[in-house]
Amino acid sequence: MGEPGDFPILSDEFVTTDDGTGIVHLAPAFGEDDYRVAAASERVAFDPAQAGTLPNPVRPNGTFDGTVRNWEGKSYEGRQVKGEDVTAELIEDLRSRGLVLKVQDYEHAYPHCWRSGNALIYYAKPSWYIATTKLRDQLLAANETVAWYPPRVKHGRFGDWLENNVDWALSRERYWERRCRCGDAPPATRA
């Protein structure tokens, strides 16, 4: 981007005072709205059409890479992003420089692993997409020819899905079937 402290101020409708101060940081590699706002701005140095230009200071294992440094230049490389020790160190750094008005625990919606309870990180990765938005009108027209049962599906759940169609992320990493916890099965039936 530029020199340390060179962070552009951007605005968007998703930021309101309904849930807080009306000021948020953007992390384009970790959130859909963040990515969309940064991609639309000429003040953020990455090109969504050019792979490898999206700044991402977090490794897939949840640790910082070597680009994240404190005010004095000390690296956070290898440290856990969600580590309580890192949070405490960052707060103390800001406090020591007179930059803290108030420190308060704030619980907000955040995804967690259903098994371990660990915080999950949304992570932008290169993906393959099928451009289904280019076929939206054709898909809606084809939906009109289908005799759905129950009939409410045509203009209800499925129709709404087609109407609000987004390109299909073919390579996304998600599970599709019901979770099967092999460790819960009796010993004779474990996989």
C-alpha positions as CSV (number, residue, x, y, z in Angstrom):
1,M,0.0,0.0,0.0
2,G,2.4,2.7,1.1
3,E,4.1,4.0,4.1
4,P,3.1,2.7,7.6
5,G,0.0,4.4,8.7
6,D,-1.2,4.9,5.1
7,F,-4.7,3.6,5.5
8,P,-7.4,5.1,3.3
9,I,-10.8,6.0,4.8
10,L,-13.6,4.4,2.8
11,S,-17.4,4.4,3.4
12,D,-20.1,1.9,2.6
13,E,-23.8,1.3,3.5
14,F,-22.9,-1.9,5.5
15,V,-21.3,0.2,8.2
16,T,-23.8,1.8,10.5
17,T,-24.1,3.0,14.1
18,D,-26.8,0.4,14.7
19,D,-24.2,-2.1,16.0
20,G,-21.4,0.1,17.2
21,T,-19.5,3.2,16.5
22,G,-20.0,3.3,12.8
23,I,-16.2,2.9,12.3
24,V,-14.8,-0.5,11.2
25,H,-11.5,-1.7,9.8
26,L,-11.5,-3.5,6.5
27,A,-9.7,-6.8,5.9
28,P,-10.3,-7.5,2.2
29,A,-8.9,-11.0,2.4
30,F,-11.2,-12.0,5.2
31,G,-14.7,-10.7,4.6
32,E,-17.2,-10.4,1.7
33,D,-18.1,-6.8,2.4
34,D,-14.5,-5.9,3.1
35,Y,-13.4,-7.4,-0.2
36,R,-16.2,-5.7,-2.2
37,V,-15.5,-2.2,-0.7
38,A,-11.8,-2.5,-1.2
39,A,-12.1,-3.9,-4.7
40,A,-14.3,-0.9,-5.7
41,S,-11.9,1.7,-4.4
42,E,-9.1,3.2,-6.4
43,R,-7.4,4.0,-3.1
44,V,-6.7,0.3,-2.2
45,A,-3.7,-1.2,-4.0
46,F,-5.0,-4.5,-5.4
47,D,-6.7,-5.6,-8.6
48,P,-9.4,-8.2,-8.1
49,A,-8.8,-9.4,-11.7
50,Q,-5.1,-10.0,-11.0
51,A,-4.3,-13.0,-8.9
52,G,-1.7,-12.5,-6.1
53,T,-2.4,-8.7,-5.6
54,L,-4.8,-9.1,-2.6
55,P,-2.7,-8.3,0.6
56,N,-3.1,-11.2,3.0
57,P,-0.9,-11.1,6.1
58,V,-2.3,-14.3,7.6
59,R,-1.1,-17.8,6.7
60,P,-3.6,-20.7,6.2
61,N,-2.6,-22.0,9.7
62,G,-3.9,-18.8,11.3
63,T,-0.5,-17.2,12.1
64,F,0.8,-13.8,10.9
65,D,3.3,-13.7,8.1
66,G,6.4,-11.5,8.2
67,T,4.6,-8.3,7.0
68,V,2.8,-7.7,10.3
69,R,4.9,-5.5,12.6
70,N,4.3,-3.4,15.6
71,W,5.0,0.3,15.8
72,E,8.7,-0.3,16.6
73,G,9.1,-2.7,13.7
74,K,9.0,-6.0,15.7
75,S,7.5,-8.8,13.7
76,Y,4.5,-10.8,14.7
77,E,5.5,-13.6,12.3
78,G,4.4,-17.0,13.4
79,R,2.1,-15.7,16.1
80,Q,-1.6,-16.7,16.2
81,V,-3.9,-14.1,14.9
82,K,-6.6,-14.8,17.5
83,G,-4.0,-15.3,20.3
84,E,-4.9,-13.6,23.6
85,D,-1.3,-12.8,24.1
86,V,-1.1,-10.9,20.8
87,T,-4.3,-9.0,21.7
88,A,-2.9,-8.0,25.1
89,E,0.4,-7.0,23.5
90,L,-1.3,-4.8,20.9
91,I,-3.5,-3.1,23.6
92,E,-0.4,-2.5,25.8
93,D,1.5,-1.0,22.8
94,L,-1.4,1.4,22.0
95,R,-1.8,2.2,25.7
96,S,1.9,3.0,26.1
97,R,1.6,5.5,23.3
98,G,-1.5,7.2,24.7
99,L,-3.7,5.9,22.0
100,V,-6.3,4.0,24.0
101,L,-9.5,5.7,25.1
102,K,-11.1,2.6,26.5
103,V,-10.6,-1.1,26.6
104,Q,-13.7,-3.2,26.8
105,D,-14.5,-6.8,26.0
106,Y,-16.9,-7.0,23.1
107,E,-18.5,-10.2,22.0
108,H,-19.6,-10.3,18.4
109,A,-20.8,-13.0,16.0
110,Y,-17.8,-15.0,14.9
111,P,-17.7,-18.5,13.4
112,H,-16.3,-21.4,15.5
113,C,-15.5,-25.0,14.7
114,W,-18.4,-27.2,15.8
115,R,-15.9,-29.8,17.1
116,S,-13.1,-27.9,18.8
117,G,-14.7,-24.6,19.5
118,N,-11.7,-22.8,17.9
119,A,-12.4,-19.5,16.1
120,L,-12.5,-19.9,12.3
121,I,-11.0,-17.4,9.9
122,Y,-12.7,-16.5,6.7
123,Y,-9.9,-16.7,4.2
124,A,-9.8,-15.5,0.6
125,K,-8.3,-18.1,-1.7
126,P,-8.1,-18.5,-5.5
127,S,-11.2,-20.4,-6.6
128,W,-12.9,-21.6,-9.7
129,Y,-16.3,-20.2,-10.5
130,I,-19.1,-21.0,-12.9
131,A,-20.6,-17.7,-14.2
132,T,-24.2,-18.6,-13.4
133,T,-25.1,-14.9,-13.2
134,K,-24.7,-14.7,-17.0
135,L,-27.5,-17.3,-17.3
136,R,-29.8,-15.8,-14.7
137,D,-32.6,-14.8,-17.2
138,Q,-32.5,-18.2,-18.9
139,L,-32.6,-20.0,-15.5
140,L,-35.6,-17.9,-14.4
141,A,-37.4,-18.7,-17.7
142,A,-36.6,-22.4,-17.4
143,N,-38.0,-22.4,-13.8
144,E,-41.3,-21.2,-15.2
145,T,-41.6,-24.4,-17.3
146,V,-41.1,-26.8,-14.3
147,A,-44.1,-28.3,-12.5
148,W,-42.8,-28.0,-9.0
149,Y,-44.2,-29.9,-6.1
150,P,-45.1,-28.4,-3.8
151,P,-45.9,-25.5,-6.2
152,R,-44.7,-22.8,-3.7
153,V,-41.1,-23.8,-4.4
154,K,-41.2,-22.3,-7.9
155,H,-41.5,-18.7,-6.7
156,G,-40.5,-19.4,-3.2
157,R,-37.2,-20.9,-2.0
158,F,-35.9,-22.0,-5.4
159,G,-37.3,-19.0,-7.3
160,D,-35.7,-16.7,-4.7
161,W,-32.4,-18.5,-5.1
162,L,-32.5,-18.0,-8.8
163,E,-33.6,-14.4,-8.6
164,N,-30.6,-13.6,-6.2
165,N,-28.2,-15.9,-8.1
166,V,-24.5,-15.3,-7.5
167,D,-21.7,-17.1,-9.4
168,W,-21.2,-20.6,-8.2
169,A,-17.9,-21.2,-6.3
170,L,-17.1,-24.6,-7.7
171,S,-13.9,-25.1,-5.7
172,R,-15.1,-23.9,-2.3
173,E,-13.9,-26.1,0.5
174,R,-17.1,-27.1,2.4
175,Y,-18.7,-30.4,3.3
176,W,-22.0,-31.3,1.7
177,E,-23.2,-34.4,3.6
178,R,-24.2,-34.7,7.2
179,R,-21.3,-34.9,9.6
180,C,-20.4,-38.4,10.7
181,R,-18.3,-38.5,13.8
182,C,-16.6,-41.9,13.6
183,G,-15.3,-41.6,17.2
184,D,-18.9,-41.7,18.5
185,A,-19.7,-45.0,16.9
186,P,-19.3,-48.3,18.8
187,P,-15.8,-49.8,18.4
188,A,-16.9,-52.6,16.1
189,T,-18.4,-50.1,13.5
190,R,-15.7,-47.4,13.5
191,A,-14.2,-46.6,10.1
